[in-house]
Amino acid sequence: MTYKYSVYFIVSGLNIALNKVATQGPGTLSLKEGPQLAVDGNLATLNHARTCAHTTEGTVIKPAWWQVDLRDAYRITGIIIYNRETDGMY
């Protein structure tokens, strides 16, 4: 299993994660599906469009993860995660 997503951290109605530095592991399937796609502001979620971050499957010992450096402390009022749509392509 793999995971594809876009993420929004909401403070006062604004996406504070937009264009911040994001990292993920244990791996990325291709450079075209790297962690930066989760915070680029693009809401398109079709798999073949390569618009979502894509991590490889994790294990119990080495679970899949994703993080964003917000560069400051915030009182987060909401987190929205957009998962990819299933379009028959993987």
PDB file of N, CA, C and O in Angstrom:
ATOM      1  N   MET A   1       0.838  -1.168   0.000  1.00  0.00           N
ATOM      2  CA  MET A   1       0.000   0.000   0.000  1.00  0.00           C
ATOM      3  C   MET A   1       0.889   1.239   0.000  1.00  0.00           C
ATOM      4  O   MET A   1       1.955   1.251   0.615  1.00  0.00           O
ATOM      5  N   THR A   2       0.450   2.255  -0.680  1.00  0.00           N
ATOM      6  CA  THR A   2       1.133   3.537  -0.668  1.00  0.00           C
ATOM      7  C   THR A   2       0.132   4.604  -0.260  1.00  0.00           C
ATOM      8  O   THR A   2      -1.075   4.362  -0.256  1.00  0.00           O
ATOM      9  N   TYR A   3       0.626   5.772   0.079  1.00  0.00           N
ATOM     10  CA  TYR A   3      -0.229   6.835   0.564  1.00  0.00           C
ATOM     11  C   TYR A   3       0.025   8.092  -0.245  1.00  0.00           C
ATOM     12  O   TYR A   3       1.176   8.491  -0.423  1.00  0.00           O
ATOM     13  N   LYS A   4      -1.028   8.720  -0.736  1.00  0.00           N
ATOM     14  CA  LYS A   4      -0.919   9.963  -1.483  1.00  0.00           C
ATOM     15  C   LYS A   4      -1.826  10.988  -0.850  1.00  0.00           C
ATOM     16  O   LYS A   4      -2.961  10.679  -0.488  1.00  0.00           O
ATOM     17  N   TYR A   5      -1.341  12.200  -0.712  1.00  0.00           N
ATOM     18  CA  TYR A   5      -2.111  13.182   0.029  1.00  0.00           C
ATOM     19  C   TYR A   5      -1.623  14.596  -0.241  1.00  0.00           C
ATOM     20  O   TYR A   5      -0.512  14.805  -0.729  1.00  0.00           O
ATOM     21  N   SER A   6      -2.468  15.555   0.084  1.00  0.00           N
ATOM     22  CA  SER A   6      -2.129  16.961   0.208  1.00  0.00           C
ATOM     23  C   SER A   6      -2.590  17.375   1.593  1.00  0.00           C
ATOM     24  O   SER A   6      -3.599  16.865   2.080  1.00  0.00           O
ATOM     25  N   VAL A   7      -1.878  18.284   2.238  1.00  0.00           N
ATOM     26  CA  VAL A   7      -2.150  18.624   3.625  1.00  0.00           C
ATOM     27  C   VAL A   7      -2.267  20.133   3.789  1.00  0.00           C
ATOM     28  O   VAL A   7      -1.518  20.894   3.177  1.00  0.00           O
ATOM     29  N   TYR A   8      -3.212  20.555   4.616  1.00  0.00           N
ATOM     30  CA  TYR A   8      -3.408  21.967   4.940  1.00  0.00           C
ATOM     31  C   TYR A   8      -3.455  22.124   6.445  1.00  0.00           C
ATOM     32  O   TYR A   8      -4.214  21.420   7.112  1.00  0.00           O
ATOM     33  N   PHE A   9      -2.658  23.035   6.999  1.00  0.00           N
ATOM     34  CA  PHE A   9      -2.696  23.383   8.414  1.00  0.00           C
ATOM     35  C   PHE A   9      -3.347  24.754   8.489  1.00  0.00           C
ATOM     36  O   PHE A   9      -2.840  25.719   7.916  1.00  0.00           O
ATOM     37  N   ILE A  10      -4.459  24.842   9.188  1.00  0.00           N
ATOM     38  CA  ILE A  10      -5.273  26.050   9.162  1.00  0.00           C
ATOM     39  C   ILE A  10      -5.091  26.882  10.439  1.00  0.00           C
ATOM     40  O   ILE A  10      -5.238  26.372  11.550  1.00  0.00           O
ATOM     41  N   VAL A  11      -4.774  28.152  10.265  1.00  0.00           N
ATOM     42  CA  VAL A  11      -4.713  29.135  11.348  1.00  0.00           C
ATOM     43  C   VAL A  11      -5.433  30.373  10.844  1.00  0.00           C
ATOM     44  O   VAL A  11      -5.043  30.951   9.830  1.00  0.00           O
ATOM     45  N   SER A  12      -6.481  30.783  11.547  1.00  0.00           N
ATOM     46  CA  SER A  12      -7.272  31.959  11.149  1.00  0.00           C
ATOM     47  C   SER A  12      -7.719  31.874   9.690  1.00  0.00           C
ATOM     48  O   SER A  12      -7.733  32.878   8.978  1.00  0.00           O
ATOM     49  N   GLY A  13      -8.081  30.676   9.257  1.00  0.00           N
ATOM     50  CA  GLY A  13      -8.581  30.492   7.901  1.00  0.00           C
ATOM     51  C   GLY A  13      -7.501  30.418   6.828  1.00  0.00           C
ATOM     52  O   GLY A  13      -7.824  30.273   5.649  1.00  0.00           O
ATOM     53  N   LEU A  14      -6.228  30.514   7.204  1.00  0.00           N
ATOM     54  CA  LEU A  14      -5.134  30.490   6.232  1.00  0.00           C
ATOM     55  C   LEU A  14      -4.371  29.173   6.296  1.00  0.00           C
ATOM     56  O   LEU A  14      -4.228  28.585   7.368  1.00  0.00           O
ATOM     57  N   ASN A  15      -3.883  28.713   5.151  1.00  0.00           N
ATOM     58  CA  ASN A  15      -3.069  27.508   5.086  1.00  0.00           C
ATOM     59  C   ASN A  15      -1.623  27.897   5.388  1.00  0.00           C
ATOM     60  O   ASN A  15      -0.917  28.392   4.510  1.00  0.00           O
ATOM     61  N   ILE A  16      -1.186  27.676   6.617  1.00  0.00           N
ATOM     62  CA  ILE A  16       0.164  28.081   6.996  1.00  0.00           C
ATOM     63  C   ILE A  16       1.238  27.108   6.515  1.00  0.00           C
ATOM     64  O   ILE A  16       2.426  27.408   6.636  1.00  0.00           O
ATOM     65  N   ALA A  17       0.858  25.960   5.977  1.00  0.00           N
ATOM     66  CA  ALA A  17       1.821  24.997   5.446  1.00  0.00           C
ATOM     67  C   ALA A  17       2.178  25.289   3.985  1.00  0.00           C
ATOM     68  O   ALA A  17       3.103  24.685   3.442  1.00  0.00           O
ATOM     69  N   LEU A  18       1.459  26.200   3.357  1.00  0.00           N
ATOM     70  CA  LEU A  18       1.644  26.462   1.934  1.00  0.00           C
ATOM     71  C   LEU A  18       3.099  26.792   1.601  1.00  0.00           C
ATOM     72  O   LEU A  18       3.671  27.749   2.123  1.00  0.00           O
ATOM     73  N   ASN A  19       3.680  25.981   0.726  1.00  0.00           N
ATOM     74  CA  ASN A  19       5.046  26.147   0.209  1.00  0.00           C
ATOM     75  C   ASN A  19       6.142  26.081   1.263  1.00  0.00           C
ATOM     76  O   ASN A  19       7.252  26.562   1.033  1.00  0.00           O
ATOM     77  N   LYS A  20       5.840  25.485   2.425  1.00  0.00           N
ATOM     78  CA  LYS A  20       6.874  25.263   3.434  1.00  0.00           C
ATOM     79  C   LYS A  20       7.663  24.005   3.059  1.00  0.00           C
ATOM     80  O   LYS A  20       7.253  23.251   2.176  1.00  0.00           O
ATOM     81  N   VAL A  21       8.792  23.782   3.731  1.00  0.00           N
ATOM     82  CA  VAL A  21       9.632  22.616   3.455  1.00  0.00           C
ATOM     83  C   VAL A  21       8.997  21.372   4.073  1.00  0.00           C
ATOM     84  O   VAL A  21       8.719  21.342   5.272  1.00  0.00           O
ATOM     85  N   ALA A  22       8.767  20.343   3.249  1.00  0.00           N
ATOM     86  CA  ALA A  22       8.173  19.086   3.699  1.00  0.00           C
ATOM     87  C   ALA A  22       9.142  17.940   3.417  1.00  0.00           C
ATOM     88  O   ALA A  22       9.894  17.978   2.442  1.00  0.00           O
ATOM     89  N   THR A  23       9.119  16.928   4.274  1.00  0.00           N
ATOM     90  CA  THR A  23       9.928  15.719   4.090  1.00  0.00           C
ATOM     91  C   THR A  23       9.059  14.514   4.403  1.00  0.00           C
ATOM     92  O   THR A  23       8.017  14.645   5.044  1.00  0.00           O
ATOM     93  N   GLN A  24       9.486  13.331   3.949  1.00  0.00           N
ATOM     94  CA  GLN A  24       8.711  12.115   4.178  1.00  0.00           C
ATOM     95  C   GLN A  24       9.605  10.893   4.127  1.00  0.00           C
ATOM     96  O   GLN A  24      10.745  10.962   3.668  1.00  0.00           O
ATOM     97  N   GLY A  25       9.081   9.776   4.602  1.00  0.00           N
ATOM     98  CA  GLY A  25       9.812   8.515   4.547  1.00  0.00           C
ATOM     99  C   GLY A  25       8.837   7.360   4.737  1.00  0.00           C
ATOM    100  O   GLY A  25       7.692   7.623   5.104  1.00  0.00           O
ATOM    101  N   PRO A  26       9.191   6.150   4.525  1.00  0.00           N
ATOM    102  CA  PRO A  26      10.557   5.720   4.281  1.00  0.00           C
ATOM    103  C   PRO A  26      11.069   6.028   2.882  1.00  0.00           C
ATOM    104  O   PRO A  26      12.271   5.926   2.641  1.00  0.00           O
ATOM    105  N   GLY A  27      10.199   6.400   1.957  1.00  0.00           N
ATOM    106  CA  GLY A  27      10.680   6.698   0.611  1.00  0.00           C
ATOM    107  C   GLY A  27       9.605   7.335  -0.244  1.00  0.00           C
ATOM    108  O   GLY A  27       8.433   7.387   0.130  1.00  0.00           O
ATOM    109  N   THR A  28      10.031   7.818  -1.402  1.00  0.00           N
ATOM    110  CA  THR A  28       9.153   8.404  -2.400  1.00  0.00           C
ATOM    111  C   THR A  28       9.267   7.538  -3.636  1.00  0.00           C
ATOM    112  O   THR A  28      10.369   7.137  -4.009  1.00  0.00           O
ATOM    113  N   LEU A  29       8.150   7.244  -4.278  1.00  0.00           N
ATOM    114  CA  LEU A  29       8.183   6.386  -5.457  1.00  0.00           C
ATOM    115  C   LEU A  29       8.893   7.057  -6.628  1.00  0.00           C
ATOM    116  O   LEU A  29       9.542   6.381  -7.426  1.00  0.00           O
ATOM    117  N   SER A  30       8.778   8.370  -6.738  1.00  0.00           N
ATOM    118  CA  SER A  30       9.499   9.085  -7.797  1.00  0.00           C
ATOM    119  C   SER A  30       9.639  10.533  -7.376  1.00  0.00           C
ATOM    120  O   SER A  30       8.891  11.005  -6.520  1.00  0.00           O
ATOM    121  N   LEU A  31      10.582  11.241  -7.962  1.00  0.00           N
ATOM    122  CA  LEU A  31      10.771  12.653  -7.639  1.00  0.00           C
ATOM    123  C   LEU A  31       9.556  13.481  -8.022  1.00  0.00           C
ATOM    124  O   LEU A  31       9.340  14.561  -7.472  1.00  0.00           O
ATOM    125  N   LYS A  32       8.761  12.982  -8.961  1.00  0.00           N
ATOM    126  CA  LYS A  32       7.552  13.692  -9.380  1.00  0.00           C
ATOM    127  C   LYS A  32       6.433  13.596  -8.354  1.00  0.00           C
ATOM    128  O   LYS A  32       5.395  14.238  -8.515  1.00  0.00           O
ATOM    129  N   GLU A  33       6.628  12.798  -7.292  1.00  0.00           N
ATOM    130  CA  GLU A  33       5.600  12.620  -6.266  1.00  0.00           C
ATOM    131  C   GLU A  33       6.172  12.882  -4.878  1.00  0.00           C
ATOM    132  O   GLU A  33       5.783  12.226  -3.912  1.00  0.00           O
ATOM    133  N   GLY A  34       7.090  13.833  -4.774  1.00  0.00           N
ATOM    134  CA  GLY A  34       7.767  14.123  -3.519  1.00  0.00           C
ATOM    135  C   GLY A  34       6.910  14.867  -2.516  1.00  0.00           C
ATOM    136  O   GLY A  34       5.797  15.287  -2.834  1.00  0.00           O
ATOM    137  N   PRO A  35       7.423  15.033  -1.305  1.00  0.00           N
ATOM    138  CA  PRO A  35       6.665  15.628  -0.209  1.00  0.00           C
ATOM    139  C   PRO A  35       6.234  17.069  -0.457  1.00  0.00           C
ATOM    140  O   PRO A  35       5.246  17.519   0.124  1.00  0.00           O
ATOM    141  N   GLN A  36       6.946  17.797  -1.298  1.00  0.00           N
ATOM    142  CA  GLN A  36       6.598  19.195  -1.583  1.00  0.00           C
ATOM    143  C   GLN A  36       5.222  19.318  -2.234  1.00  0.00           C
ATOM    144  O   GLN A  36       4.587  20.369  -2.142  1.00  0.00           O
ATOM    145  N   LEU A  37       4.753  18.251  -2.893  1.00  0.00           N
ATOM    146  CA  LEU A  37       3.434  18.301  -3.532  1.00  0.00           C
ATOM    147  C   LEU A  37       2.296  18.375  -2.514  1.00  0.00           C
ATOM    148  O   LEU A  37       1.196  18.814  -2.848  1.00  0.00           O
ATOM    149  N   ALA A  38       2.555  17.947  -1.274  1.00  0.00           N
ATOM    150  CA  ALA A  38       1.507  17.999  -0.253  1.00  0.00           C
ATOM    151  C   ALA A  38       1.245  19.423   0.228  1.00  0.00           C
ATOM    152  O   ALA A  38       0.199  19.690   0.820  1.00  0.00           O
ATOM    153  N   VAL A  39       2.179  20.340  -0.019  1.00  0.00           N
ATOM    154  CA  VAL A  39       2.038  21.707   0.488  1.00  0.00           C
ATOM    155  C   VAL A  39       2.128  22.763  -0.615  1.00  0.00           C
ATOM    156  O   VAL A  39       2.418  23.927  -0.338  1.00  0.00           O
ATOM    157  N   ASP A  40       1.882  22.360  -1.857  1.00  0.00           N
ATOM    158  CA  ASP A  40       2.002  23.313  -2.978  1.00  0.00           C
ATOM    159  C   ASP A  40       0.703  24.059  -3.271  1.00  0.00           C
ATOM    160  O   ASP A  40       0.673  24.922  -4.148  1.00  0.00           O
ATOM    161  N   GLY A  41      -0.370  23.735  -2.550  1.00  0.00           N
ATOM    162  CA  GLY A  41      -1.640  24.431  -2.736  1.00  0.00           C
ATOM    163  C   GLY A  41      -2.521  23.866  -3.829  1.00  0.00           C
ATOM    164  O   GLY A  41      -3.651  24.324  -3.998  1.00  0.00           O
ATOM    165  N   ASN A  42      -2.043  22.889  -4.574  1.00  0.00           N
ATOM    166  CA  ASN A  42      -2.813  22.275  -5.649  1.00  0.00           C
ATOM    167  C   ASN A  42      -3.781  21.256  -5.043  1.00  0.00           C
ATOM    168  O   ASN A  42      -3.348  20.297  -4.404  1.00  0.00           O
ATOM    169  N   LEU A  43      -5.084  21.457  -5.239  1.00  0.00           N
ATOM    170  CA  LEU A  43      -6.090  20.559  -4.675  1.00  0.00           C
ATOM    171  C   LEU A  43      -6.451  19.388  -5.578  1.00  0.00           C
ATOM    172  O   LEU A  43      -7.245  18.535  -5.180  1.00  0.00           O
ATOM    173  N   ALA A  44      -5.895  19.323  -6.774  1.00  0.00           N
ATOM    174  CA  ALA A  44      -6.188  18.198  -7.668  1.00  0.00           C
ATOM    175  C   ALA A  44      -5.701  16.911  -7.009  1.00  0.00           C
ATOM    176  O   ALA A  44      -4.603  16.874  -6.453  1.00  0.00           O
ATOM    177  N   THR A  45      -6.507  15.864  -7.068  1.00  0.00           N
ATOM    178  CA  THR A  45      -6.173  14.626  -6.359  1.00  0.00           C
ATOM    179  C   THR A  45      -6.158  13.378  -7.237  1.00  0.00           C
ATOM    180  O   THR A  45      -6.059  12.267  -6.715  1.00  0.00           O
ATOM    181  N   LEU A  46      -6.253  13.532  -8.546  1.00  0.00           N
ATOM    182  CA  LEU A  46      -6.208  12.353  -9.412  1.00  0.00           C
ATOM    183  C   LEU A  46      -4.795  11.792  -9.462  1.00  0.00           C
ATOM    184  O   LEU A  46      -3.832  12.527  -9.681  1.00  0.00           O
ATOM    185  N   ASN A  47      -4.681  10.493  -9.258  1.00  0.00           N
ATOM    186  CA  ASN A  47      -3.388   9.828  -9.178  1.00  0.00           C
ATOM    187  C   ASN A  47      -2.514  10.087 -10.398  1.00  0.00           C
ATOM    188  O   ASN A  47      -1.340  10.425 -10.248  1.00  0.00           O
ATOM    189  N   HIS A  48      -3.055   9.939 -11.593  1.00  0.00           N
ATOM    190  CA  HIS A  48      -2.238  10.063 -12.803  1.00  0.00           C
ATOM    191  C   HIS A  48      -1.749  11.489 -13.051  1.00  0.00           C
ATOM    192  O   HIS A  48      -0.836  11.694 -13.850  1.00  0.00           O
ATOM    193  N   ALA A  49      -2.339  12.472 -12.381  1.00  0.00           N
ATOM    194  CA  ALA A  49      -1.932  13.867 -12.574  1.00  0.00           C
ATOM    195  C   ALA A  49      -0.653  14.200 -11.807  1.00  0.00           C
ATOM    196  O   ALA A  49      -0.073  15.265 -12.015  1.00  0.00           O
ATOM    197  N   ARG A  50      -0.205  13.307 -10.925  1.00  0.00           N
ATOM    198  CA  ARG A  50       1.008  13.513 -10.135  1.00  0.00           C
ATOM    199  C   ARG A  50       0.951  14.831  -9.358  1.00  0.00           C
ATOM    200  O   ARG A  50       1.897  15.618  -9.393  1.00  0.00           O
ATOM    201  N   THR A  51      -0.154  15.066  -8.663  1.00  0.00           N
ATOM    202  CA  THR A  51      -0.333  16.309  -7.919  1.00  0.00           C
ATOM    203  C   THR A  51      -0.303  16.106  -6.412  1.00  0.00           C
ATOM    204  O   THR A  51      -0.431  17.076  -5.664  1.00  0.00           O
ATOM    205  N   CYS A  52      -0.139  14.876  -5.948  1.00  0.00           N
ATOM    206  CA  CYS A  52      -0.108  14.595  -4.512  1.00  0.00           C
ATOM    207  C   CYS A  52       1.233  13.970  -4.143  1.00  0.00           C
ATOM    208  O   CYS A  52       1.862  13.298  -4.961  1.00  0.00           O
ATOM    209  N   ALA A  53       1.668  14.202  -2.895  1.00  0.00           N
ATOM    210  CA  ALA A  53       2.852  13.514  -2.385  1.00  0.00           C
ATOM    211  C   ALA A  53       2.551  12.019  -2.328  1.00  0.00           C
ATOM    212  O   ALA A  53       1.393  11.622  -2.202  1.00  0.00           O
ATOM    213  N   HIS A  54       3.586  11.195  -2.420  1.00  0.00           N
ATOM    214  CA  HIS A  54       3.385   9.749  -2.485  1.00  0.00           C
ATOM    215  C   HIS A  54       4.518   9.074  -1.712  1.00  0.00           C
ATOM    216  O   HIS A  54       5.675   9.130  -2.128  1.00  0.00           O
ATOM    217  N   THR A  55       4.189   8.441  -0.597  1.00  0.00           N
ATOM    218  CA  THR A  55       5.193   7.709   0.164  1.00  0.00           C
ATOM    219  C   THR A  55       5.091   6.222  -0.135  1.00  0.00           C
ATOM    220  O   THR A  55       4.028   5.727  -0.510  1.00  0.00           O
ATOM    221  N   THR A  56       6.198   5.517   0.031  1.00  0.00           N
ATOM    222  CA  THR A  56       6.165   4.069  -0.095  1.00  0.00           C
ATOM    223  C   THR A  56       5.576   3.479   1.176  1.00  0.00           C
ATOM    224  O   THR A  56       5.486   4.153   2.203  1.00  0.00           O
ATOM    225  N   GLU A  57       5.180   2.227   1.100  1.00  0.00           N
ATOM    226  CA  GLU A  57       4.564   1.573   2.246  1.00  0.00           C
ATOM    227  C   GLU A  57       5.566   1.444   3.379  1.00  0.00           C
ATOM    228  O   GLU A  57       6.721   1.080   3.160  1.00  0.00           O
ATOM    229  N   GLY A  58       5.127   1.739   4.568  1.00  0.00           N
ATOM    230  CA  GLY A  58       5.969   1.564   5.743  1.00  0.00           C
ATOM    231  C   GLY A  58       5.808   0.176   6.324  1.00  0.00           C
ATOM    232  O   GLY A  58       5.024  -0.635   5.831  1.00  0.00           O
ATOM    233  N   THR A  59       6.559  -0.085   7.376  1.00  0.00           N
ATOM    234  CA  THR A  59       6.474  -1.346   8.105  1.00  0.00           C
ATOM    235  C   THR A  59       6.315  -1.022   9.579  1.00  0.00           C
ATOM    236  O   THR A  59       6.365   0.145   9.970  1.00  0.00           O
ATOM    237  N   VAL A  60       6.123  -2.045  10.397  1.00  0.00           N
ATOM    238  CA  VAL A  60       6.015  -1.829  11.840  1.00  0.00           C
ATOM    239  C   VAL A  60       7.315  -1.224  12.360  1.00  0.00           C
ATOM    240  O   VAL A  60       7.291  -0.344  13.220  1.00  0.00           O
ATOM    241  N   ILE A  61       8.433  -1.687  11.849  1.00  0.00           N
ATOM    242  CA  ILE A  61       9.738  -1.207  12.308  1.00  0.00           C
ATOM    243  C   ILE A  61      10.074   0.161  11.714  1.00  0.00           C
ATOM    244  O   ILE A  61      10.696   0.994  12.373  1.00  0.00           O
ATOM    245  N   LYS A  62       9.669   0.381  10.497  1.00  0.00           N
ATOM    246  CA  LYS A  62       9.976   1.640   9.805  1.00  0.00           C
ATOM    247  C   LYS A  62       8.693   2.176   9.163  1.00  0.00           C
ATOM    248  O   LYS A  62       8.496   2.014   7.959  1.00  0.00           O
ATOM    249  N   PRO A  63       7.810   2.818   9.960  1.00  0.00           N
ATOM    250  CA  PRO A  63       6.523   3.275   9.441  1.00  0.00           C
ATOM    251  C   PRO A  63       6.665   4.458   8.477  1.00  0.00           C
ATOM    252  O   PRO A  63       7.634   5.215   8.530  1.00  0.00           O
ATOM    253  N   ALA A  64       5.677   4.591   7.602  1.00  0.00           N
ATOM    254  CA  ALA A  64       5.643   5.737   6.687  1.00  0.00           C
ATOM    255  C   ALA A  64       5.361   6.997   7.501  1.00  0.00           C
ATOM    256  O   ALA A  64       4.603   6.958   8.471  1.00  0.00           O
ATOM    257  N   TRP A  65       5.972   8.111   7.105  1.00  0.00           N
ATOM    258  CA  TRP A  65       5.752   9.375   7.797  1.00  0.00           C
ATOM    259  C   TRP A  65       5.885  10.534   6.818  1.00  0.00           C
ATOM    260  O   TRP A  65       6.449  10.397   5.733  1.00  0.00           O
ATOM    261  N   TRP A  66       5.353  11.666   7.229  1.00  0.00           N
ATOM    262  CA  TRP A  66       5.425  12.908   6.458  1.00  0.00           C
ATOM    263  C   TRP A  66       5.452  14.044   7.460  1.00  0.00           C
ATOM    264  O   TRP A  66       4.779  13.972   8.489  1.00  0.00           O
ATOM    265  N   GLN A  67       6.219  15.097   7.182  1.00  0.00           N
ATOM    266  CA  GLN A  67       6.243  16.246   8.083  1.00  0.00           C
ATOM    267  C   GLN A  67       6.472  17.524   7.304  1.00  0.00           C
ATOM    268  O   GLN A  67       7.016  17.517   6.199  1.00  0.00           O
ATOM    269  N   VAL A  68       6.042  18.626   7.907  1.00  0.00           N
ATOM    270  CA  VAL A  68       6.270  19.951   7.321  1.00  0.00           C
ATOM    271  C   VAL A  68       6.851  20.843   8.413  1.00  0.00           C
ATOM    272  O   VAL A  68       6.414  20.800   9.563  1.00  0.00           O
ATOM    273  N   ASP A  69       7.834  21.645   8.041  1.00  0.00           N
ATOM    274  CA  ASP A  69       8.427  22.612   8.961  1.00  0.00           C
ATOM    275  C   ASP A  69       7.678  23.926   8.800  1.00  0.00           C
ATOM    276  O   ASP A  69       7.839  24.612   7.791  1.00  0.00           O
ATOM    277  N   LEU A  70       6.857  24.283   9.789  1.00  0.00           N
ATOM    278  CA  LEU A  70       6.050  25.499   9.716  1.00  0.00           C
ATOM    279  C   LEU A  70       6.868  26.750  10.043  1.00  0.00           C
ATOM    280  O   LEU A  70       6.366  27.865   9.899  1.00  0.00           O
ATOM    281  N   ARG A  71       8.107  26.586  10.477  1.00  0.00           N
ATOM    282  CA  ARG A  71       9.067  27.661  10.718  1.00  0.00           C
ATOM    283  C   ARG A  71       8.705  28.583  11.878  1.00  0.00           C
ATOM    284  O   ARG A  71       9.364  29.603  12.079  1.00  0.00           O
ATOM    285  N   ASP A  72       7.668  28.243  12.646  1.00  0.00           N
ATOM    286  CA  ASP A  72       7.264  29.047  13.793  1.00  0.00           C
ATOM    287  C   ASP A  72       6.262  28.232  14.606  1.00  0.00           C
ATOM    288  O   ASP A  72       5.810  27.177  14.160  1.00  0.00           O
ATOM    289  N   ALA A  73       5.917  28.714  15.787  1.00  0.00           N
ATOM    290  CA  ALA A  73       4.904  28.061  16.615  1.00  0.00           C
ATOM    291  C   ALA A  73       3.542  28.689  16.308  1.00  0.00           C
ATOM    292  O   ALA A  73       3.421  29.910  16.200  1.00  0.00           O
ATOM    293  N   TYR A  74       2.523  27.840  16.171  1.00  0.00           N
ATOM    294  CA  TYR A  74       1.176  28.309  15.854  1.00  0.00           C
ATOM    295  C   TYR A  74       0.163  27.587  16.719  1.00  0.00           C
ATOM    296  O   TYR A  74       0.423  26.479  17.189  1.00  0.00           O
ATOM    297  N   ARG A  75      -0.980  28.200  16.930  1.00  0.00           N
ATOM    298  CA  ARG A  75      -2.124  27.524  17.527  1.00  0.00           C
ATOM    299  C   ARG A  75      -2.955  27.028  16.339  1.00  0.00           C
ATOM    300  O   ARG A  75      -3.696  27.798  15.730  1.00  0.00           O
ATOM    301  N   ILE A  76      -2.827  25.758  16.020  1.00  0.00           N
ATOM    302  CA  ILE A  76      -3.496  25.156  14.864  1.00  0.00           C
ATOM    303  C   ILE A  76      -4.984  25.007  15.156  1.00  0.00           C
ATOM    304  O   ILE A  76      -5.358  24.426  16.175  1.00  0.00           O
ATOM    305  N   THR A  77      -5.825  25.518  14.285  1.00  0.00           N
ATOM    306  CA  THR A  77      -7.275  25.404  14.468  1.00  0.00           C
ATOM    307  C   THR A  77      -7.893  24.329  13.593  1.00  0.00           C
ATOM    308  O   THR A  77      -9.071  24.008  13.752  1.00  0.00           O
ATOM    309  N   GLY A  78      -7.126  23.770  12.678  1.00  0.00           N
ATOM    310  CA  GLY A  78      -7.646  22.702  11.834  1.00  0.00           C
ATOM    311  C   GLY A  78      -6.561  22.117  10.961  1.00  0.00           C
ATOM    312  O   GLY A  78      -5.605  22.801  10.596  1.00  0.00           O
ATOM    313  N   ILE A  79      -6.712  20.863  10.633  1.00  0.00           N
ATOM    314  CA  ILE A  79      -5.820  20.177   9.689  1.00  0.00           C
ATOM    315  C   ILE A  79      -6.717  19.475   8.683  1.00  0.00           C
ATOM    316  O   ILE A  79      -7.625  18.733   9.059  1.00  0.00           O
ATOM    317  N   ILE A  80      -6.462  19.711   7.412  1.00  0.00           N
ATOM    318  CA  ILE A  80      -7.236  19.067   6.348  1.00  0.00           C
ATOM    319  C   ILE A  80      -6.271  18.223   5.518  1.00  0.00           C
ATOM    320  O   ILE A  80      -5.252  18.724   5.044  1.00  0.00           O
ATOM    321  N   ILE A  81      -6.593  16.956   5.348  1.00  0.00           N
ATOM    322  CA  ILE A  81      -5.787  16.059   4.527  1.00  0.00           C
ATOM    323  C   ILE A  81      -6.641  15.607   3.354  1.00  0.00           C
ATOM    324  O   ILE A  81      -7.706  15.020   3.543  1.00  0.00           O
ATOM    325  N   TYR A  82      -6.174  15.881   2.150  1.00  0.00           N
ATOM    326  CA  TYR A  82      -6.855  15.440   0.936  1.00  0.00           C
ATOM    327  C   TYR A  82      -6.128  14.203   0.431  1.00  0.00           C
ATOM    328  O   TYR A  82      -4.958  14.280   0.058  1.00  0.00           O
ATOM    329  N   ASN A  83      -6.807  13.070   0.417  1.00  0.00           N
ATOM    330  CA  ASN A  83      -6.225  11.835  -0.109  1.00  0.00           C
ATOM    331  C   ASN A  83      -6.454  11.775  -1.610  1.00  0.00           C
ATOM    332  O   ASN A  83      -7.377  12.405  -2.125  1.00  0.00           O
ATOM    333  N   ARG A  84      -5.628  11.030  -2.307  1.00  0.00           N
ATOM    334  CA  ARG A  84      -5.796  10.925  -3.760  1.00  0.00           C
ATOM    335  C   ARG A  84      -7.075  10.194  -4.108  1.00  0.00           C
ATOM    336  O   ARG A  84      -7.565   9.368  -3.339  1.00  0.00           O
ATOM    337  N   GLU A  85      -7.607  10.508  -5.272  1.00  0.00           N
ATOM    338  CA  GLU A  85      -8.781   9.790  -5.776  1.00  0.00           C
ATOM    339  C   GLU A  85      -8.313   8.544  -6.496  1.00  0.00           C
ATOM    340  O   GLU A  85      -7.268   8.543  -7.148  1.00  0.00           O
ATOM    341  N   THR A  86      -9.090   7.488  -6.374  1.00  0.00           N
ATOM    342  CA  THR A  86      -8.769   6.264  -7.086  1.00  0.00           C
ATOM    343  C   THR A  86      -9.228   6.425  -8.528  1.00  0.00           C
ATOM    344  O   THR A  86     -10.414   6.623  -8.791  1.00  0.00           O
ATOM    345  N   ASP A  87      -8.295   6.340  -9.449  1.00  0.00           N
ATOM    346  CA  ASP A  87      -8.620   6.499 -10.859  1.00  0.00           C
ATOM    347  C   ASP A  87      -8.162   5.307 -11.682  1.00  0.00           C
ATOM    348  O   ASP A  87      -8.039   5.388 -12.904  1.00  0.00           O
ATOM    349  N   GLY A  88      -7.907   4.179 -10.981  1.00  0.00           N
ATOM    350  CA  GLY A  88      -7.525   2.981 -11.696  1.00  0.00           C
ATOM    351  C   GLY A  88      -6.051   2.890 -12.031  1.00  0.00           C
ATOM    352  O   GLY A  88      -5.614   1.891 -12.602  1.00  0.00           O
ATOM    353  N   MET A  89      -5.271   3.907 -11.690  1.00  0.00           N
ATOM    354  CA  MET A  89      -3.837   3.901 -11.960  1.00  0.00           C
ATOM    355  C   MET A  89      -3.092   3.971 -10.626  1.00  0.00           C
ATOM    356  O   MET A  89      -3.515   4.671  -9.705  1.00  0.00           O
ATOM    357  N   TYR A  90      -1.984   3.240 -10.533  1.00  0.00           N
ATOM    358  CA  TYR A  90      -1.195   3.260  -9.297  1.00  0.00           C
ATOM    359  C   TYR A  90       0.238   3.571  -9.599  1.00  0.00           C
ATOM    360  O   TYR A  90       1.062   3.633  -8.686  1.00  0.00           O
TER     361      TYR A  90
END
